[in-house]
Amino acid sequence: MRAESRYRQIARTLRREIQERSLPLGGQLPSEKQLEERFDASRNTIRLALGMLRNQGLIVSRPGRGHFVQDVVPETFYANRSRGGSAGLNESGMTGQMLEELQLLSATPDIASRLRVPEGDMTVVRRMYRFSGEISGSVSSAHYPMDLVNGTPLMLPEDVESALTVLADHGHRQVGFVDELTTRMPSPHEAGQLELPPGVPVLEVHRTDLSEERPIRVVETVYAGHSIRYQYEHGNMNAYRRD
């Protein structure tokens, strides 16, 4: 059997064991020597198989210690659930999220088209980072038209419990939103920010919040692809008991 076919076969076996939790999250894989003996394969073949799993984001290698199953458990984002007491249809509510930057920026063509403002108009941008323990899970940039948030708490470099509540209190109540989801490979900067293993993509989400009259906010969020699970729900959910 050709070496390529053999290492892919070994990688497939180990991948199944990871998925079935025979190799638990965070658990250490057998040593390369043990894998050589188990699969009756050369060291080079074993290393090719491990490299394939590493590039798929399933394992991480720690110098001097060995190979470990990736231990990031995806967090579920219930994309269209209302939060209790929130004035809007949805706010993230994900743990570990904090404001890192507040900027006044000219609207790019992409943001301007979503906010329906002239390109170059001034916008308020609030950039949030979310952490799961010490690991970065996502980076969000919320863009607001200047005329909507001028004189509100959203102009201050402080956390607010609900930006949608602030907007509603100033006459701009959210009545709907549009989500656009794209998967892609990360830029080098994003890979560093999110501490991504090789081969792990990102999920990029653009959410445009709408009042009855106009778009009131655009939130760009880039998630580590292995740390997020989006869930949408519609209709009668009485028979759904998954969560």
Protein Blocks (a to p, Z undefined) as FASTA:
>chain_A
ZZklmmmmmmmmmmmmmmnomagghiacddfklmmmmnopafklmmmmmmmmmmnopacc
dehkbccddfbdcddddfkbccehiabfbdfkighiacfbdcdddddfklmmmnopaehi
acddddddddehjacfbdcdddddfklmgoiaklpccddfblklmmmmnopacfbdcddd
ddddddfklmmmnopaehiacdddddddddfkbcfbdcdddddfklcccdddedjfklpc
kZZ
